[in-house]
Amino acid sequence: MTKEDLVYVIPAGQYGKEGVLALLEQHPEIKFVSLVGVDLAGNDTDEKIPISVFFDEYDKFFNATAFQTDGSSVVLPGIATLSNARVDIKADPGVNWFVDYNDGNVDPVTGKPVGTLRIPSFLRHTTGFIDSRSILRNTIDYVGEEVLKLVKKYGIKGLSVDPDDIEKIVFTTATELEFWVKTPSQDIETRLLSASQKMQEQYWQRTHGLVRTALEQTVERLEKYGLSPEMGHKEVGGIKAQIDDSGKLIFVLEQLEVDWKYASDPVQTADNEIQARIIVREVFRENGLEVTFQAKPIHGVAGSGEHTHVGMGAILKNGKFINLFNPDDMNKSFLSAMGYGSIMGILKHYEVINPFVSSTTDSLNRLKPGFEAPVCIVTSLGGETPDTPSRNRSVLAGLVRSAENPKATRFEMRAPNPFTNTYIALALFYLAALDGVKYALGSGKSPEALLAELSKKPGEDAEYLAKSRAYRSEVDVFENFTDAERSDMFGKAPRTVWENFSALDEYPEKIDELACDAFQKRLMESFKLGALSRWALELQYRIIPENLAKVISAKQLHAEGDSNPLEIERWTKINALRTELGRDTEKSLSIFSKIKKALAADDYDTASNLMVAMSDKMDALTDLYYEYSHNAF
């Protein structure tokens, strides 16, 4: 038996009921069915149901009454409560189903690994469908219908297409997955990594040993699951692996990326991403390597993003696909009115989208200057003029376009990370795009007028975008502007999860413009409650204890009588920081204790401000102790 004998994917629409059951009869190694719902935090459920139940009760899997989960145990706060916790699960027949194999459990009859058929599903509460997949599905249906109405009413300036020829609106979406891989139980030397990154020693370098094997196997397995991989390669982070006397790699620490083709259905895109993460983690584990999808697993080194691509097109009645972002002449214009409206809508509303994209401390740790991650709300159209293409990697949203491949025109959103809930992010991107399209098409403005508004300087009047802000830059925003200038031009970046979610209260009109029956305010509020609860709990029970351990480990190294004034001066500063951070005195509480006290009182403003101060002082302590400890011998 080889793994070529296994079935990895059941494509949507390829089999009816009888075909699915006949296929499963031919593969008795598939012994379980898992209904995969996704809560508001992006967690996917995994219920093991014997395959015999699937054969006996096939139709019940699609009526949302036969199978339930405990909604109070997943992230649906304010909706699935202890007194109303039942959540029904309804299988989704409109997307690909994947088979997850367990190499550690071999079927004694067939000699094949036992498989679980994972069926993406929707979650229904007594108050309605409340899961991430249903939010995105309903949003896409709604946005598609509304865009089609707008196009039929107003047309699209800059793009010659007869609205009556359009059959339906489609959404081209894709994600890219970056991650770190290392040998387990490995200590990290940040400065070695930082030096390697600054010297640009890693990006697209040849992989070696176990990393090469695992990366190749990952790409091969993505192909088997129908994800159509495009490439796997090294990213900017990492250091050269160490080899023991037998030639085995014993010290692996590298950053990698894998990409696969976009899907025309955003829900399938997000489903594919979950499956890709499973594949990556499992393949590298099989090779004895540990994978982390954290946005910023290592301080001072490049984090891992998950750039998310959003596009919009139409299927014509003759079956032809056209990209609605494209102008008639791509050498003379950047975008059609539809394209300008879409990006203007996303930029205008990004303050209230950002909390849903970057909802964790880890994600915000990545979004800081110096590591090519975006920190402000700004776009690039890929050059000063359409005939001088370039690529600006310092912006939030970059236009990806090529006259040689007009079908692929799209915007790359650079803020998402591997733990961003892609279903929720895509729903909000497209709802914001719809708001911008309403303005762009309804105003009757030409693409040139829309470009002028998008390219406005701070203080210049604008009908749709804020007067006080700029929204476009074709230069590196880190190299060409100071921190203060960036904040004045493009808005100030939030420093904590609490600050990020405060935008929902600061800009209620923007939430009103996005909220709809497809993505209700109560679901946005539930997401917010869950994210803030996790932030507070992580701050108190993970971040503070981890920082306390670092404070305690920063011990005096010089001996009395065997030191010099510089050592004593450095240690005095270090010890003062240690006390300020972690030691209560008769005169004042430490920062750690103040944060705990603020959290206990639900004073999140104070806790958030203290968290920023704690982070700055921990960075200072780390740098000072490095200088001090490397001068001691």
Secondary structure, DSSP 8 states (H G I E B T S, - for coil): --GGGS--EE-TTT--HHHHHHHHHT-TTEEEEEEE-B-TTS-B----EEHHHHHHSGGGGGTTSS-EEEGGGSS-TTTSBTTB-EEEEEE-TTS-EEEEEEEEEE-TTT-SEEEEEEEEEEEEETTEE-SHHHHHHHHHHHHHHHHHHHHHHH--TTS---GGGEEEEE--EEEEEEEEEE-TT----HHHHHHHHHTT--TT----HHHHHHHHHHHHHHHHTT--EEEEEEEEEE---EE-TTS-EEE-EEEEEEEE--BSSHHHHHHHHHHHHHHHHHHHHHTT-EEE--SSSSTTS------EEE--EEEETTS-EEETT--S-TTT-S--HHHHHHHHHHHHTHHHHHHHHS-SHHHHHHSSTTSS---SS-EE-SSSSTTS----TTSSEEEE--TT-GGG-EEEE-S--TTS-HHHHHHHHHHHHHHHHHHHHHTT--HHHHHHHHT--TT---SSS-TT---B-SS-HHHHS-HHHHHHHH-----SHHHHHHHHHH-HHHHHHH--SSS-HHHHHHHHHHHHHHHHHHIIIIIHHHHHHHHHH----SBTTB--HHHHHHHHHHHHHHHHHH---SS---HHHHHHHHHHTT-HHHHHHHHHHHHHHHHHHHHHHHHHHTT--
